[in-house]
Amino acid sequence: MYADDTVIFTHETDAVSVAAKLSAMKVKGTEQLNSLCLTLTKKTVTMYFSNKRIQSQFPNGCINGDMIKNVEVHKYLGVTLDSSLTFKDHIKHKSYVLKFNITNLRHIQNLLSSEAADLI
């Protein structure tokens, strides 16, 4: 089995403290995953949130000898998160989907009954 959608969260003011705290958490997390017969996949990533563009200061993670890459944008439970929590990519994608659906509705509006049009 795989540990899908698992999050390890910590809060610190500097990169060194975050790295130290996450290393300790990863050891405990690995032990817990092993006890539950869960494994990490190649999709496992780390993401650091900051109001500054300092992603390069944060170290890559490592669990059981496997390097885990840092990302600045990641989709989690349907929400596209970015490292500064601006949600720009998420809003851009949702706007595109909405525009696409509205355009499709315009093409079929003449085919809909007035009751169906009211529901939409």
C-alpha positions in Angstrom: 0.0 0.0 0.0 1.0 3.6 -0.5 0.9 6.7 1.7 -1.1 8.9 -0.6 -1.9 12.5 0.5 0.2 12.4 3.6 1.4 15.7 5.0 4.2 16.5 7.4 3.9 20.1 8.6 6.2 22.2 10.7 6.6 25.9 11.3 9.9 27.7 11.9 11.5 31.1 11.1 14.6 29.9 9.3 15.7 27.2 6.8 18.1 25.5 9.2 15.5 25.0 12.0 13.0 23.7 9.5 15.5 21.2 8.1 16.5 19.9 11.5 12.8 19.6 12.6 11.8 17.8 9.4 14.7 15.4 9.6 13.5 14.3 13.1 9.9 14.1 11.8 11.0 12.0 8.8 12.6 9.4 11.0 9.5 9.0 13.1 7.3 9.2 9.9 9.4 6.4 8.2 9.0 4.2 11.3 5.3 4.8 11.4 4.9 4.1 7.6 6.9 0.9 8.0 4.8 -0.3 10.9 1.6 0.3 8.8 3.2 -1.5 5.8 3.0 1.8 3.7 5.6 2.9 1.3 6.4 6.3 -0.3 6.2 6.6 -4.1 8.3 8.5 -6.6 5.5 11.2 -6.5 6.6 12.2 -3.0 7.8 15.8 -2.8 8.7 18.4 -0.3 7.4 22.0 -0.4 8.4 24.9 1.8 6.0 27.8 2.2 7.5 31.3 2.6 6.5 34.9 1.8 10.0 35.3 0.3 11.5 33.7 -2.8 14.1 31.7 -0.9 13.4 28.2 -2.1 17.0 27.5 -3.1 18.0 27.8 0.6 16.0 24.8 1.6 17.7 21.4 1.4 16.3 18.4 -0.5 14.8 15.8 1.7 15.9 12.2 2.0 13.9 9.3 3.4 15.3 5.7 3.4 18.2 6.9 1.2 15.8 8.2 -1.5 16.1 11.8 -2.4 12.9 13.8 -2.4 12.8 16.8 -4.6 11.6 20.3 -3.6 8.8 21.8 -5.6 7.4 25.3 -5.7 4.0 24.3 -7.0 2.1 21.1 -6.1 -1.5 20.0 -6.5 -2.9 18.6 -3.2 -6.4 17.3 -2.9 -7.5 19.3 -5.9 -6.0 22.6 -4.9 -2.8 23.9 -6.6 -0.6 25.2 -3.9 2.4 27.4 -4.5 5.3 28.1 -2.1 4.1 31.7 -1.3 0.4 30.7 -1.0 -0.8 33.1 -3.7 -3.0 30.4 -5.4 -2.3 32.1 -8.8 -1.9 28.8 -10.6 -5.1 27.4 -9.0 -7.1 30.4 -9.9 -5.8 30.5 -13.4 -6.7 26.8 -14.0 -10.2 27.2 -12.4 -10.8 30.3 -14.5 -9.9 28.4 -17.7 -12.2 25.5 -16.8 -15.1 28.0 -16.0 -14.5 29.8 -19.3 -14.5 26.5 -21.2 -17.7 25.4 -19.6 -19.5 28.7 -20.2 -18.5 28.6 -23.9 -19.9 25.1 -24.2 -23.2 26.1 -22.5 -23.5 29.0 -25.0 -23.3 26.6 -27.9 -26.1 24.4 -26.5 -28.4 27.1 -24.9 -30.8 27.1 -27.9 -31.2 23.3 -27.5 -32.3 23.5 -23.8 -35.8 23.8 -22.6 -36.6 26.8 -20.4 -36.7 24.6 -17.3 -33.3 23.2 -18.1 -31.9 26.6 -18.8 -33.3 27.9 -15.4 -31.5 25.0 -13.6 -28.2 26.1 -15.1 
